Amino acid sequence: MYIHSTYAVSPQVSFDALLANPERYTGERFACKEPDYTKYIDPKLIRRMSRIIKMGASAAMECLQAAQEKNPDAIVTGTAYGCLADTDQFLTRMVEFKEELLSPTAFIQSTHNTVGAQIALQLKCHNYNNTYVHRGNSFEAALLDAVSLINEGDAEKVLIGGVDEIIEHSHAILRRFDLYKTDGASEMLIGSGTRGTIAGEGAAFFLLDKNKPVNAMAKLDAMQTFYKPTGEITDLIESFMAGQGISVNDIDLVITGDNGDNRYSRHYNHINRLLFENKPAITYKQYCGEYPTSSAFALWLASNIISTGKVPENTAMVAPRKILIYNNYKLNYPSLYLLSVC
């Protein structure tokens, strides 16, 4: 199937800005460059929406506007953490007010499917709407559902997205698990050789089309996801490519999910050494940080590379015609994507 359009709210302003001058970050976390939400959302509604809802809704609206699509056949979202700010607000008030006189608004908007629901409300879309919450496989589960809907003839155009946010309290909790560098720098993240990564967040949406649009960005040839696979991961990657009738020699660019944590970098270095030693390879988490649905950002990045023929920080490279994405969140959730020129 085809990726008709895509848009991401991320720590990077846009793909063009990423090519010319990537945003640089220091510390423990990235923060999204948020757009002017009034271009996408009724100003009267904005003040009642938390940040993740605004990020997701604006990314979805821009994605649909780019494809000139008003009402997709389905809306599918994936998120690991959901609406953390609203959850935090509700729990805090529950403690402060001793479980009395609580406003239900924060609770209603704290559910994981709020982003998808708000998009449907704005579009007045009464079609299929589902949200997947599968930790590091959340976006992949949503994408598999979208692919199934199209393959089974239940939909032709599906809006799909992956969204996750950082808030102060959640970041403080995750920091206790020794996940992040205290003095990280995005431009030196990959290959740092030290423990920890930099936390990230973002919202990326795609309009998948069964039929090839005139202005399609890329063709999604295949995707596959696993959970705690046994055996050699290189065998899974080679089996995935063999299932598409290709080999490593047919891949023009490899995008991996190395996050700069030396506990995980060894895994990616091992794969690059055994499979992709002579292939152009880049990473993407120095642009968006580490979070469970970061593979949505990787797919956004690959779609734009296929569409424009330009690779970030390597614009002299010959335009890739076939891209393989490999991400393995916490070494428990490997996922593979194969994209090609339409």
C-alpha positions as MATLAB code, in Angstrom:
seq = 'MYIHSTYAVSPQVSFDALLANPERYTGERFACKEPDYTKYIDPKLIRRMSRIIKMGASAAMECLQAAQEKNPDAIVTGTAYGCLADTDQFLTRMVEFKEELLSPTAFIQSTHNTVGAQIALQLKCHNYNNTYVHRGNSFEAALLDAVSLINEGDAEKVLIGGVDEIIEHSHAILRRFDLYKTDGASEMLIGSGTRGTIAGEGAAFFLLDKNKPVNAMAKLDAMQTFYKPTGEITDLIESFMAGQGISVNDIDLVITGDNGDNRYSRHYNHINRLLFENKPAITYKQYCGEYPTSSAFALWLASNIISTGKVPENTAMVAPRKILIYNNYKLNYPSLYLLSVC';
ca = [
       0.000    0.000    0.000;
       0.993    3.629   -0.317;
       1.822    6.442    2.085;
      -0.145    9.303    0.561;
       0.926   11.942    3.077;
       2.504   12.283    6.485;
       3.142   14.938    9.101;
       4.939   14.939   12.450;
       4.977   17.211   15.473;
       8.402   16.472   16.883;
      11.530   18.063   18.380;
      12.388   18.981   14.763;
      10.526   21.854   13.094;
      10.122   20.114    9.720;
      11.937   17.772    7.346;
      13.364   20.712    5.380;
      14.716   22.231    8.597;
      16.089   18.839    9.588;
      18.062   18.709    6.350;
      19.401   22.243    6.649;
      19.911   22.719   10.371;
      18.762   20.011   12.809;
      17.663   21.210   16.232;
      20.261   20.436   18.891;
      19.416   19.504   22.480;
      21.310   19.029   25.725;
      20.248   17.464   28.994;
      17.894   14.567   29.629;
      14.986   15.220   27.281;
      13.799   16.603   23.976;
      10.766   18.872   23.673;
       8.476   19.114   20.655;
       8.441   22.216   18.468;
       4.713   22.812   18.605;
       2.943   24.462   15.664;
       0.320   27.207   15.705;
      -2.627   25.095   16.803;
      -5.195   27.680   15.731;
      -4.505   26.646   12.119;
      -5.948   23.208   12.840;
      -8.180   23.422   15.912;
     -11.024   25.731   16.907;
      -9.520   28.222   19.408;
     -12.451   27.618   21.762;
     -11.466   23.954   21.983;
      -7.719   24.462   22.338;
      -7.851   25.676   25.935;
      -9.648   22.481   26.990;
      -7.139   20.169   25.302;
      -3.962   18.847   26.850;
      -0.713   19.105   24.916;
      -0.674   15.548   23.556;
      -4.208   15.910   22.186;
      -3.255   19.146   20.425;
      -0.082   17.568   19.043;
      -1.929   14.519   17.733;
      -4.884   16.436   16.327;
      -2.734   19.011   14.522;
      -0.464   16.317   13.033;
      -3.526   14.402   11.810;
      -5.174   17.511   10.328;
      -2.022   18.603    8.487;
      -1.566   15.066    7.160;
      -5.130   15.013    5.804;
      -4.860   18.526    4.376;
      -1.691   17.552    2.481;
      -3.623   14.699    0.851;
      -6.791   16.805    0.418;
      -8.728   14.120    2.277;
     -11.650   15.119    4.505;
     -12.975   11.826    5.871;
     -10.768    8.706    6.049;
     -12.333    5.260    6.168;
     -10.712    4.563    9.526;
      -8.642    6.247   12.227;
      -6.132    4.108   14.135;
      -3.716    5.400   16.764;
      -0.994    3.840   18.872;
       0.298    5.169   22.187;
       2.195    3.632   25.086;
       1.673    6.322   27.724;
      -1.527    8.023   26.583;
      -2.562   11.416   27.917;
      -0.115   11.689   30.810;
      -0.807   15.340   31.643;
      -4.529   14.715   32.154;
      -3.855   11.542   34.135;
      -1.406   13.425   36.341;
      -3.886   16.260   36.828;
      -6.710   13.923   37.801;
      -4.629   11.897   40.267;
      -3.172   15.043   41.819;
      -6.610   16.567   42.353;
      -7.915   13.292   43.743;
      -5.264   13.472   46.460;
      -5.595   17.226   47.055;
      -9.383   17.125   47.373;
      -9.379   13.820   49.298;
     -11.445   12.133   46.589;
     -14.259   14.648   46.959;
     -15.705   17.310   44.598;
     -13.667   16.058   41.642;
     -14.255   17.388   38.151;
     -14.589   14.477   35.701;
     -13.041   16.395   32.782;
      -9.422   15.412   33.454;
     -10.431   11.775   33.949;
     -12.435   11.679   30.712;
      -9.542   13.166   28.752;
      -6.924   10.941   30.412;
      -7.984    7.798   28.545;
      -5.603    6.557   25.869;
      -8.142    6.801   23.043;
      -8.768   10.522   23.566;
      -6.447   11.574   20.721;
      -8.197    9.395   18.160;
     -11.594   10.421   19.507;
     -10.824   14.140   19.265;
      -9.625   13.722   15.669;
     -12.893   11.964   14.798;
     -14.933   14.673   16.514;
     -13.180   17.402   14.561;
     -13.652   15.578   11.276;
     -17.189   14.426   12.157;
     -15.915   10.998   11.139;
     -18.154    8.132   12.273;
     -16.026    5.396   10.726;
     -13.881    2.758   12.408;
     -11.784    4.222   15.243;
      -9.391    2.257   17.423;
      -6.409    2.878   19.708;
      -3.685    0.379   20.586;
      -1.717    0.462   23.832;
       0.998   -2.201   23.534;
       4.061   -0.525   25.069;
       6.907   -0.634   22.545;
       4.656   -2.236   19.918;
       1.824    0.300   20.140;
       2.422    1.982   16.779;
       3.177   -1.339   15.096;
      -0.096   -2.814   16.395;
      -1.986    0.183   15.008;
      -0.246   -0.163   11.660;
      -1.027   -3.890   11.490;
      -4.692   -3.096   12.121;
      -4.671   -0.497    9.344;
      -3.018   -2.950    6.948;
      -5.600   -5.601    7.849;
      -8.492   -3.200    7.243;
      -7.156   -2.376    3.785;
      -6.272   -5.957    2.833;
      -9.664   -7.265    3.930;
     -11.514   -4.617    1.937;
     -12.972   -2.808    4.963;
     -11.160    0.444    4.137;
      -9.250    2.087    1.314;
      -7.823    5.118    3.131;
      -6.725    4.853    6.749;
      -5.358    7.610    8.984;
      -2.814    6.110   11.359;
      -0.589    7.710   13.972;
       1.742    7.179   16.905;
       1.763    9.639   19.826;
       3.517    9.912   23.192;
       4.471   12.792   25.476;
       6.750   13.594   28.398;
       5.616   15.354   31.566;
       7.684   16.296   34.605;
       6.313   13.591   36.898;
       6.587   10.738   34.394;
      10.107   11.784   33.479;
      11.116   11.894   37.151;
       9.818    8.332   37.608;
      11.563    6.972   34.508;
      14.796    8.732   35.462;
      15.042    6.481   38.532;
      15.589    3.480   36.273;
      18.904    4.860   34.999;
      17.495    5.365   31.505;
      18.816    8.838   30.670;
      22.091   10.697   30.466;
      22.264   13.646   32.851;
      24.513   15.619   30.531;
      23.400   14.316   27.132;
      23.927   16.188   23.863;
      21.913   15.228   20.783;
      24.758   15.777   18.296;
      26.979   13.406   20.332;
      24.275   10.949   21.372;
      25.090    8.175   18.897;
      28.423    6.556   19.643;
      28.771    8.246   23.033;
      29.754    4.935   24.646;
      28.061    5.853   27.928;
      24.962    4.631   29.740;
      21.595    6.234   29.129;
      19.858    8.026   26.299;
      17.761   11.201   25.951;
      13.995   11.054   26.433;
      11.806   12.059   23.509;
       8.207   12.645   22.483;
       6.170   13.312   19.377;
       3.136   12.679   17.205;
       3.400   11.349   13.640;
       0.432   10.603   11.370;
       0.139    8.931    7.977;
      -2.600    8.502    5.411;
      -2.348    5.001    3.977;
      -4.009    4.403    0.618;
      -4.852    1.081   -1.008;
      -4.536    2.629   -4.462;
      -1.544    4.613   -5.681;
      -2.279    8.370   -5.484;
      -0.714   10.663   -8.074;
       1.391   12.380   -5.411;
       2.137    9.378   -3.182;
       5.231    9.824   -1.015;
       6.354    6.204   -0.750;
       5.245    2.609   -1.019;
       5.051    0.585    2.192;
       6.161   -2.833    0.967;
       6.120   -4.672    4.290;
       6.360   -4.420    8.057;
       6.818   -6.979   10.797;
       7.008   -6.841   14.558;
       8.152   -9.277   17.234;
       8.137   -9.583   21.016;
      11.178  -10.904   22.854;
      12.280  -13.105   19.946;
      14.604  -16.012   20.613;
      17.536  -16.820   18.386;
      19.732  -14.548   16.305;
      18.043  -11.276   15.315;
      19.993  -11.181   12.048;
      18.143  -14.367   11.007;
      14.818  -12.592   11.525;
      15.940   -9.626    9.435;
      17.185  -11.852    6.616;
      13.959  -13.879    6.747;
      11.945  -10.652    6.559;
      13.829   -9.523    3.453;
      13.634  -12.978    1.873;
       9.865  -12.876    2.306;
       9.857   -9.803    0.063;
      12.110  -11.457   -2.497;
      15.082   -9.185   -1.769;
      18.472   -9.361   -0.075;
      20.760   -6.909    1.683;
      22.192   -5.959   -1.712;
      18.824   -4.476   -2.726;
      18.709   -2.062    0.242;
      19.930    1.476   -0.472;
      19.687    2.850    3.068;
      19.290    1.363    6.546;
      17.739    3.383    9.395;
      18.317    1.939   12.860;
      16.959    2.839   16.287;
      20.282    3.138   18.119;
      19.605    5.483   21.045;
      23.162    6.128   22.224;
      22.899    3.957   25.362;
      25.932    1.647   25.349;
      23.774   -1.187   26.709;
      21.726   -1.090   23.484;
      24.282    0.267   21.001;
      26.145   -3.047   21.113;
      23.024   -4.724   19.704;
      22.798   -2.366   16.720;
      26.550   -2.428   16.121;
      26.424   -6.221   16.023;
      23.690   -6.159   13.350;
      25.452   -3.484   11.294;
      28.674   -5.463   11.405;
      27.089   -8.760   10.333;
      24.504   -7.527    7.819;
      24.964   -3.911    6.798;
      28.705   -3.262    7.024;
      28.925   -2.026    3.437;
      25.555   -0.285    3.371;
      24.774    3.395    4.010;
      23.179    3.538    7.456;
      21.823    6.347    9.623;
      20.132    6.644   12.999;
      17.180    8.836   13.958;
      16.895    9.106   17.736;
      19.391   11.967   17.851;
      16.550   13.955   16.224;
      13.540   12.818   18.290;
      14.832   11.099   21.413;
      13.795    7.732   22.815;
      10.140    6.856   23.459;
       7.926    3.803   22.816;
       6.346    5.022   19.557;
       9.483    6.605   18.088;
       9.268    4.188   15.149;
       6.460    6.445   13.854;
       9.036    9.246   13.605;
      11.388    6.851   11.784;
       8.641    6.023    9.287;
       7.952    9.757    8.817;
      11.666   10.331    8.226;
      11.978    7.459    5.742;
       8.860    8.572    3.843;
      10.317   12.036    3.381;
      13.706   10.643    2.347;
      12.041    8.469   -0.312;
       9.860   11.376   -1.456;
      12.614   14.006   -1.677;
      15.652   11.828   -2.351;
      17.580   13.656    0.403;
      19.149   12.146    3.514;
      19.659   14.299    6.659;
      23.257   15.431    7.132;
      24.238   13.526    3.976;
      22.436   15.373    1.181;
      25.141   14.381   -1.339;
      24.091   10.735   -1.111;
      22.395    9.209   -4.167;
      18.614    9.218   -3.658;
      17.649    5.925   -1.939;
      15.033    3.839   -3.726;
      14.567    1.193   -1.033;
      14.865    1.798    2.721;
      14.886   -0.685    5.608;
      14.004    0.540    9.113;
      14.992   -1.528   12.154;
      14.098   -0.469   15.689;
      14.204   -2.529   18.872;
      12.691   -0.670   21.819;
      14.408   -1.806   25.034;
      15.585   -4.878   23.077;
      12.151   -6.441   23.627;
      10.123   -5.054   20.716;
      11.960   -5.453   17.384;
      10.172   -3.989   14.358;
      11.026   -3.870   10.662;
       9.717   -1.656    7.863;
      10.479   -1.780    4.161;
       9.737    1.255    1.980;
      10.409    1.880   -1.687;
       9.947    4.528   -4.349;
       6.471    4.463   -5.874;
];
